[in-house]
Amino acid sequence: MEKIGVFYGTTSGKTEAIADEIDFNLRKIDHEIFNVADGIGEIENYKNLILVTPTYGVGELQRDWESHRSELENMDFTGKKIALVGLGNQFTFGESFVEGMRKLYDIVTARGGEIIGMTSNEGYLYKESEAVIGDKFVGLALDENNQDDETPDRVFAWIKEITKEFY
Ligand SMILES: Cc1cc2nc3c(=O)[nH]c(=O)nc-3n(C[C@H](O)[C@H](O)[C@H](O)COP(=O)(O)O)c2cc1C
């Protein structure tokens, strides 16, 4: 398998812990992890991408992702496979749960990217989310505020699936 680039943004640290969890699950596979606070230019060098963002404001991208938005919007994602992870709080923000992930989805699909790793919305108690298309999240939805006990199994199962689909 070609090397996987994992890119995450975090404000209060929960997404960094998820990046560590992903790192652990990819331990037998070639990969590198980047905090987007340090830049996003490395995205160009990967055909296999995992992009991870929490949601802030009401349904917005995390601030480091947001500050690189125009650079992201000028990238060509043709020929890249992209797996998304969104963090959010389904009770406090039950009408915009993990919607930051949808922002990334819209940007990369508009520029030719192929999304892999959509997941069932069963087992979550949000009211509304633009990150759901049909009955699937556009990536892996994680809620460290309310369902952190589910996270290890969710990440494990999802990594197993996406690594079957990457180049
Ligand atoms: C000001 C603020 C706004 C938020 N807005 C949303 C939201 O719209 N949707 C959502 O699902 N979660 C929302 N959250 C929850 C965060 O996405 C969640 O706590 C996440 O785990 C934080 O990740 P981080 O520690 O990596 O920054 C918000 C949190 C804060 C503090």
The ligand as a MOL file (V3000), in Angstrom:
LIG
                    3D

  0  0  0     0  0            999 V3000
M  V30 BEGIN CTAB
M  V30 COUNTS 31 33 0 0 0
M  V30 BEGIN ATOM
M  V30 1 C -17.4350 26.8660 20.7750 0
M  V30 2 C -17.6650 25.4480 20.3790 0
M  V30 3 C -18.4650 25.1660 19.2780 0
M  V30 4 C -18.7160 23.8180 18.8890 0
M  V30 5 N -19.5630 23.5680 17.8240 0
M  V30 6 C -19.8460 22.2960 17.4950 0
M  V30 7 C -20.7630 21.9850 16.4330 0
M  V30 8 O -21.3220 22.8680 15.7770 0
M  V30 9 N -21.0020 20.6730 16.1600 0
M  V30 10 C -20.4250 19.6520 16.8690 0
M  V30 11 O -20.6950 18.4800 16.5750 0
M  V30 12 N -19.5470 19.9100 17.8840 0
M  V30 13 C -19.2420 21.1880 18.2090 0
M  V30 14 N -18.3680 21.4460 19.2450 0
M  V30 15 C -17.7630 20.3220 19.9750 0
M  V30 16 C -16.3190 20.0440 19.5400 0
M  V30 17 O -16.2460 19.7610 18.1400 0
M  V30 18 C -15.7700 18.8380 20.3140 0
M  V30 19 O -15.7030 19.1590 21.6870 0
M  V30 20 C -14.4210 18.3610 19.8190 0
M  V30 21 O -14.1310 17.1140 20.4210 0
M  V30 22 C -13.2820 19.3370 20.1020 0
M  V30 23 O -12.1010 18.8640 19.4760 0
M  V30 24 P -10.6350 19.4230 19.8580 0
M  V30 25 O -10.4140 19.1790 21.3430 0
M  V30 26 O -9.6850 18.6370 19.0280 0
M  V30 27 O -10.5740 20.8950 19.5320 0
M  V30 28 C -18.1140 22.7710 19.6240 0
M  V30 29 C -17.3020 23.0720 20.7220 0
M  V30 30 C -17.0800 24.3770 21.1040 0
M  V30 31 C -16.2060 24.6570 22.3050 0
M  V30 END ATOM
M  V30 BEGIN BOND
M  V30 1 1 1 2
M  V30 2 1 2 3
M  V30 3 2 2 30
M  V30 4 2 3 4
M  V30 5 1 4 5
M  V30 6 1 4 28
M  V30 7 2 5 6
M  V30 8 1 6 7
M  V30 9 1 6 13
M  V30 10 2 7 8
M  V30 11 1 7 9
M  V30 12 1 9 10
M  V30 13 2 10 11
M  V30 14 1 10 12
M  V30 15 2 12 13
M  V30 16 1 13 14
M  V30 17 1 14 15
M  V30 18 1 14 28
M  V30 19 1 15 16
M  V30 20 1 16 17
M  V30 21 1 16 18
M  V30 22 1 18 19
M  V30 23 1 18 20
M  V30 24 1 20 21
M  V30 25 1 20 22
M  V30 26 1 22 23
M  V30 27 1 23 24
M  V30 28 2 24 25
M  V30 29 1 24 26
M  V30 30 1 24 27
M  V30 31 2 28 29
M  V30 32 1 29 30
M  V30 33 1 30 31
M  V30 END BOND
M  V30 END CTAB
M  END
